[in-house]
Amino acid sequence: MARVLTGIQSSGEPHLGNLLGAILPALELAEQHQESAFFFIADLHSLTSRKDAQSLQKSTYEVAAAWLACGLNTEKDLLYRQSDIPEVTELMWYLACFTPYGQLKKAHAFKEKSKNLGQVNAGLFTYPVLMAADILLYDAEIVPVGKDQKQHLEITRDLASRINHFFNESIFIIPEPHIREQVMTIPGIDGRKMSKTYNNYINVFWDEQRLRKQVFRIVTAPTPLEAPKDPDKCTVFHLYSLVATAEETEELRKKYLNGGFGFKDAKELLFGKILERFKEAREKYRYFIENPKEIDKIFQQSAERAREVAVKVLNRLRKALGFPPR
Ligand code: TRP
């Protein structure tokens, strides 16, 4: 039995890169464990940069709908809003009092942004402490994250051992990071890494018209229709290989090599394959976006279950600190 937990950034609509690189692997990991997995939308973290209520809400529902559409099992696993659990900010304060200033000063995420100190708020500085609270509050054992979060996980583990050591008692479970090392680089329509920053992404949940338009915007070489084409230098082919089966990919490879097959044909195939592969997910996504009350229900039930664990864990620390149990 091991608890899988991860936080999800709520910064805008999840794209194909997020699906293939983070959401689907995390759901698969959850499925491999009997214990309920904890997934939450890190809406408190997003406050460090954005303060717009409308866009926060919009992306919270979009992100939740995407995870649900991709198959999050709500019978077993949890999907809650970080901000629905008041214990997390309380724990953050206790943890902050055990966090050396120097360690936060060295954290990459802060260091990068601190070149422009005028734009740094204390929330950004203490971001890793809130993240540690997210993890330690629920006795998480396995935390799937991208490579960029490695240092944050180290800070979390340090904090947990420091506190356990200080009280000579195992108050916190030391979580194991599950780092996606060979992050599949998923190309965007311009061939660079698919990302919101480059605005080169494909969102498989868009309506057909918009989705098709974006697929047809993929940049390809100016090779004439008749000429053979190098599949390994083509973004359309690369994306196709990520959503199609191995046999289908081999078939397309042959078409490229034979010539007489244009990039338009390839884009049409890719578009059709995306619709096919994500057919069920697209339907579910639509359902949840049109029925946000269903998402609210899941948030509420998950928050209740999460808080049961949170209160127990928090009380272990409160007791050690000399505060009465809640
Ligand atoms: N900081 C993480 C990210 O940017 C999101 C996150 C917040 C998280 N709290 C977490 C991830 C706890 C794992 C565990 O991706």
Residues whose N, C-alpha, C, O or C-beta is under 5 A from the ligand:
A	BS01	LIG	L5 T6 G7 I8 Q9 A42 M131 D134 P144 V145
